[in-house]
């Protein structure tokens, strides 16, 4: 797995990059965006006109004591407020549509990209942290294109228009008010880094809490068996306390920041009143113009106040964007080579030719002495059953991962009828391999859902056919809801044997020409194992099979047996020939029956 970003992507991203990334999604919906901008322009115009109506009433209508003009002015003011409310409603509504569509695209893009990352990424990442990135961090980015955030566009129009206007009305007061803006900017600069760092720490501690909850819920049986509820509660409390402290630190900075900005705004209003009163006393400004001027200054301050109030959201969004960018910045190391082709069914053999491999080492790099596989060579004949045996850690499961190209080797070749494994498209290669593992993976759904996972869209007729072959059909017929029976999360409502039969049915319905059995019966008792072996025999029939077996009694009939020790092939042959050699295989076999 390669990372194209710097060592700490979260700290290197900028506001500009974040807005460019998120609003790139918005620009795909130009029609809605244009409608929103037009609505914001109307809103800005109405906000500008309403103080003018107030000025007209104070300076013209009241002195003239003209009731007709007063009523007409009030009616125009109320109608303007109603129109302003309607345009604000439509703008907010269509902004929410645009926001939801853009965020849905982003969420799907991140989910899809994450699924396509290498196996190494998932083996080295914490599930809880990934969950936070795919949910909470995406939700934080949604704040960037919420109605409140996009209204900043309208506020920007208002700020520019009003700022020019107040210079025209009275440049002296405009200059005096302008002196407060650098002070606001300075306060923002000081607190921006503090608040951002505090929210980054809070997000990390939230991920730790999520990891703890994930671990607790998935290992609840172990926790109860060892009565470690108190230990786990204390551990969660430590993370929760840390998250609480991080949030308090962030909110403390926010609590200092907001009043300081309000103080600067009050200073700006006080400056306008001081200069404005002076000009009114000297008959250089009317009372109505002063009232309107104060309204315009408030309109100037509103965008700044809104921006500073949104600083909290902006800093959280920036932290979340950094965490999302960290994933999107990863480049999978296992990719299709140029001119890769669809997998072609083998006719002769699969061959490992002097294969050496180590985890966490890039292809082509020099291997250390503690590599997982060393110069491994053997063949898996077409249509035959090949068994891998050896002590734990000898490299058996690693070979199955290499066969599915979950990792790339550093030295040697893996050949399918003399074609390197890298010649084939990854998706096509894996479509032609069915895996049944000792770690039985069940999705939270029905029995049917779990079987057809091997071939989405399969008919019920096909489902029942493979269920019969896997010796699970009678059990399913005995259930009230049959194939529609819910099995619970991770298949908690099924026994180990039942789950294994369903996984075999899933492999059968995939109908792949290559089958890998990775200690498929290791966790079953002897009686269940004997029943499962019958189903496995049907699965391997007329297929090229690679079997990893802990119980050597299950591989007597293998066409060949490969014996591994410390990542090296030390023996190979049939069951009978290896027993006669009285080597490593004989020792392993005899040890199981002593």
N, C-alpha and C positions, 0 to 999 in steps of 0.2 A: 504494500500500500504506500503510495507516494502522496506527500502533502505539498501542494504548490504554494501554500501560504507560509508566513514566517513562523518562528517558533511559538509565538503566542498570538494566534489570529484574532482572538477576542480583543486584545489591547491595540491592534494595529488598524482596525476598521475605523472609518470616519463617518461623520454625519452625511457628508456629501455622497459617499459610496452607498450608504444605507438608503437614502432617499432615491438615488438613481436606480438602485436595485428594485425597490418596492414600487416606485412609480412607473418603472418599466412595465410592470404587470398592468397598471392602470391604463397606460397609453394604448393597450390592445383594445380598449373599449372607447374609441374616440368619440362616438356619437353621444354616449352618456356623459363623457367628460366635457364635450362642447356645450351640451345643455346645461350642465352644472356651472360652467364658467359664465355663460350668458345670464343664468339666474343670479350668480354672485355679483355680476355687473349691475343688474337691476337693483339688487339689495343695497349695493354701495351707493348708487344714485339716490335711492330713497333715504338712506341714512344721511346723505349730504343735504338733501332738500329740507328735511324736517326742522333742523335748527333755523333755517331761513324763514320758515313759517312762524316760528316762535319770535324771531327778531321783528318780523313784520307786524305781529300783534302788539308787541311792546312799543315799538317806535311809531307805528302809524295808526293802528286801530284804536288803542286805548286813548292817546291824546285827542283823536277826532271824535271819540265817544259815539262811533257809528256801530250800532248793534247789528245791522245787517252784515257789515263787513266782518264783525266779530264771529257771528254764527257761521258765515261762509268759511272763514279761516279755520274755525274749529272743525267743521265738517270735512274740509280738505285734509286737516291734520289727522283726523280719525280714519278717513279713507286711506290715507297714505300708510297708516299703521296696519290697517287690515291687509292691504296689498303686500306690505312688507312681510306680514305674518304668513300669507299664502305662499309667497316666493321662498321664504325660509323653510316652510314645510316641504315644498316640492324639492328644493335643493337638498335638504337633509335626507328625504326619502330616497332620492336617486343616488345620493352619495353612499347610502347604506347598501344599495344594490351593487354599485360599483365596488365597494369595499369587500362585500361578501364574495363576489365572483373572483376578485383578484386574490383574496386570501385562500379561497378554495383551490385555485390554480397553484398557488405557492405550496399549500399543504400537500396536494397530490404530487407536485414536482419533487418535494423533499422526500416524501414517502417512497416514491418510485426510485429516486436516486439512491436512497439508503438501501433499498432491497438489492440494488445492483452492485453494492460495494463488496469487497472480497470477504471471504470467510474469516480471514485474520482480523479484520476490523471488528466483527461481532464477537470473536473470541477474546478480544482485548478491551472491549467496551462494556460498560455497566448498563444493564437493561433500564434501570430507573432513570439514569441520566438521559438515555435516548428517548424515553417516554416524555420527559420534561421538554426536550428540544422539539419533539414532534407535536406537542400539544401547547404547553404554556408559552414557550418561546414564540411559536407561530401566533398565538393570541396576542402577545405583546406587540408584535409587528403590525397586527391589525389596527392598533391604535393610530398608526401613521396615516391610515387612509379612512379613519372614522370621520363622521360629520364634523366633529369639533376640530380635528386636525386640518381637514380640507377647507374649513371656513377661514383658515389662516390665509388662503389665497385671496379671498374677498377682503380680509383685513389689510392685506398688503396693498390692494388697489385703493382702499380707503385711506391708508396711511400716506401714500404718495400724493393722491389728489388733495387731501385736506392740508397736508404740509405745504404744498404749493399755494393753496388758497389763503392760509393764515399769513404767509409772507406778503401776499398782495394786500391783505386787509391792514396789517400792522407788522412791519418787519422787525421793529424793536422787540416786541413781545415774543415774536417767533424765535429770534436769536436767543433771548433770555431762556425760553423753554428748552431750546436745543441743548443748552449746557447740561441738562439732566440726563440726556441720552447716553453720553460716554460713561456717566456714573453707573447707569443701569448695565451697560455692556461690561464694565469692569467687575461688577458684582456677579454677573452671569459667568464670566471667565473664571473667577475664583471658585465658585461653587459647582461649576460643571464637572470638574474632575473629581471633586469630593463625592458628589452624589453618584456619579457613574461608578466609581470604585466600590462604594457601599452597596449598590445594587448588584454589581458583579459578584461580590462576596455572598450576598443574599441568594442569588440564583444558584451559586455553587452549593450552598448549604441546603437549599431546597432540593437539588438533585441528590444529595446525600440522604435526605429524608425519604425521597422516592425510592432510592435503592434499598434502603432499610425495609420499607414497606413491601417492596417487591420480594425481597429475600424472605421476609416473615411469612407472607401469604403463600409462597411456593414451598416453604419448608415447615409448614405448621405441624405436620405429623412428627417431625424430628424434635421440634421445640417442645411439644407436649410430652413426647416420650422421655425427654431428658429434663422435664420440668424447668425449662430455662426461660419461662415467660418473664420473670423479673429481670433477668440479664438483658433480654431483648428490649424490654420496656426502658431500662436504664440507658441502653445504647441509643434508642430512638429519642429519649428525652435529651440526651447530650446534643444530638443533631438539632432537635427542635429549639433548644436553648440558644445554640449558636445562630440558628436562623433568626430567632427573636432578636438577638443582640445586633445582628447585621441590619435587620429592618429598622430597629430603633436608631441605629447610627444614620441610616439613610433618611429617616423621617426627621431626625434632629437637624440635619443639615437643611432639609426642606423647610423646617419650621423657622430656621434663622433666615433663610433665603427669601421667602415670601414677604415677611414684614419689612425687610429692607427695601424690596422693590416697591411696596406700598408707600413707604416713607418717601422715596424719591418721587413718586407720583404726587403725593401731597405737597411736596416742595414745589413741583412744577405748577400745581394749581395755585399755590400761594403766590408764586412769582407773577402769574397772570392777573390775580386779584390786585396785587400791589401796583403793577404797571397800568393795569386797566383802570383802576380807581383814579390814578393820577391823570390819565388821559381823559376820563369822563369829567373830572373836576375842571380840567383845562379846556373842556368842550372840543376835544380832538376825537372823541369816541362817544357814541350814544350808549345808553344803558342796554338797549336791545342788542347792539353789536357786541357789547361786553358779554352778555348772557350767551349769545350765539358763539362767541370766541371760546368761552369756557367749555361749551358743548363740544366744539371742534377739538379743543385740547384733550378732552376726555376721549374723543374718538381716536386721537393720536396715541393716547396712553393705553387704550383698550387692546390693540394688537400686541403691544409690548407686554402688558399684563397677562394676556392670554398665552403668549409665548412662554413667559416665565412660569406660569401655572402649569403649562404642559411640559416643562423641563423634566419633571418627575417621570412622565411617560416616555419622553424622548430618551432619557438616559437608560431606562429599563429596556426600551426598544433597541437601543444601540448595543447593549449587552447581549440581548437575545439575538440580534442580527449577527454579532460576532460568533455566537455559538452555532448558529445555523450555517454561517459562511465557513466555519471550520469543517463542517461535513461536506458542503458543496465544493470546498477547495480540495477535497481528497480525490485522487485519481486512481481508479482500480488498477492494480498491477496485472491482474488476470484479465486480458482483453483478447478479442478476436484479432488475429494477425491479418495483414493485408492479403486479399485474395483467398480468405478462408472459405471452405466449401461445406455443404451439408454433409452430415455423417453418412458414410456408405457402409452397409452391413459387412461385417468381416466374413471371410471365407476360410481363412487359415488359422490365424492366431493373434493374440495380443502379446507383445513381447516387451519386457523390461530389459534394456541393454545397458549394463554398467551404470545404473542409476544411483546417484548420490544426492542426498537432500538433507537440509537442516531448516528448521523454523527460524523466522526472523533474519534470514539471509537472502539477499536479492539474487536472482538468477545470474550466473556468471561470476559471482564473488567467490573468493577463496573460502573453502570449508575448513572448519576446525576439526580436531580429533573427536569432539563430542557430537558429531553430526548424527541425525536420526537414522539415516540409511547410508551404507558404504558399499559402493560398487556392486549393487544388486542386479543380478541377471537371472531371468527365468521366463518361461513362456506359458500362456494360458491357451491351450488348444481350443479351436472352435467346436462348440457343441459339447464340450467336456466339463467335468467338475474338477476344479483345482482347489485344494485346501491350503490355508496358511496356518501354521501352528508355531508356538514359541512362548517364552515367558512374557509376562506383562512388560511393556516398554521395549519390546524387541523390534517394533516397527510395523506390525500387522495393519493396524487401523490407518496408519500413515499411508500405506500402499493404496488402500481403498480411496483415500482422499485425493491422491495423485491420479488415480484412474478416472475420477470424475473431474479432474483438473480444478479442484478447489485451491490447489497450490501449483506453482510451476517448479520444476526441478532445477538444481544448479548444474549438475553434470549428467551426462548420459542421454538416453533416448527412451521414450515410451512410444511404441509403434503398434498401429492397427493394420495388419497386412502390409507391413513395410512403410506405412504412411505415418509420419510423426503426429502425435496427438494435437499439436498446435496447428495442424493443417485444417482442422475441423472447427466449425462454429461452435462456441461453447454451449449455446442453448440446444443445438441439434445433437451434440454429443450426449448431453445429460438426458435428453429425451429418450435415448436408446439404452439407458442404464436404469435398472430398478434396484433400490436399496431397501433391505430389511435389517434393522439394527436392534441391538439389545436395548437402546434408548428409544422407547416407543413413543412417537409423537402423534398426539391426537388433537384435533381442532375442536373447539367448543361448538358443537352442533349435533346433528343426528348421525346415526350409523351410516345412512346413505351419503351424507356430506363427506364423511371420512373415507368411504370407499371410492367414490367418484372423484376424489381429490387427485387420484392417479390418472384420471382421464375425464376432465369436466365435460358434461353433456352426455355421458354414457347413459344408455337406456336401462330401465329397471330389469329388463331381460338379461342384459350383460351383468348387472349387479348381482342378480340371483345366481347366475352361472358361476361367477368367481367366488361367491359366498359358499356355494356347494363345494367347489374345489378346495376352499380354505377350511372346510369342516366347521363353518360358523352358521350355516343356513338354518339348521334345526333350532339353534339358540334364538336366532332372530324371529323365526316363526312363532316361538313360544312367548314373545313379548307382545304386550297389548297393542303398541303402536308400530310394531315391526321395524321396517327400515327407518321410520320417522321417530324412533325412540331417541330422546336426548341423552347424550352420554356424559354431560357435565364437563367442566373445565379439566383439561388434560386426561379425560376419560375416567374420572374418579368413580363413576358408577359401574365400571367394568372391572373384571378380574384381570390379572396379568396375562393369562392364557387367552382370554377373549380379546383383549387389546392386540395381542400379537397376531391372532387369526385375522382380525380386521386389517392390520398392516400388511399381512400376506395377501389378502384379497385386493388391497389397494395396489400392491405390486403386480398382481396377476392382471388386473384390469388395464394397467399401463401397457402390458404386453410388450415389454422391452426385450430385445434379444440378448442383453447382458444382464446378469443378476449378481448382486453382491449381498452376501449374508454375513453381517458383522456380529458374531456371537449372538445370533437371533434367539437362542434358547437358554442363554446364560442365567437369566433371572427366573427360570421356571423350575418347578419341581419335576421329579422323574416321570410322574404320570402325565403331566401336562406336556412335557417334552416329547414323549412318545407320540402323543396325539398330534402335536405340531409338526413333528418330523414327516408325517404322512402328507400334510399340506405343503411343506417345503419341497418334498420330492416332486409334487405336481408342478410347483412353481419352477423348479430347475429343469424340468423335462424338456428336452430339445432346445435348451438354452446354454449359452456359454456362462459358466458359473464360477464365482470366486467366493470361497467360504472360509470365514474365520471361525474356528471352533475352540472353545475352552474344554469341552468334554470330548476327548478323542474318540470315544466310542461312536460318535455320530458321523465320523468321516471314514469309516472302514471302506466304504464303497467308492471313495474319491478316485478319479482316474490318475491323479498325481497329488502328492503332498509336498509342500515346500516348508522346510524347517528354518526358522529365523532365530538368530541369537545376536543381540546387541547390534541390530541393524544390518546384519550380514546373512546371506544364505549359506547355511552350513551343511544342509542335506536336502535331497529331493528324490522322490521315488513313490512307489505304491506303499500301502500299509504293510503288506507282507515283506516287501524287499527292505523296507526301513527297519522292521523288527529284526530281520536277519543280520543287518549291519551292526545292530546292538550299539547304536550311537546315541545322539541327543534325543531323537524321537523315541527310541526304545526306553530311554530313561524317563521321559515325560509320561509315556504310556504306562509303564510299570508303576510309576509313582501314584497314578490315579487308582490303581487296583490293589495296592498294598494294604 
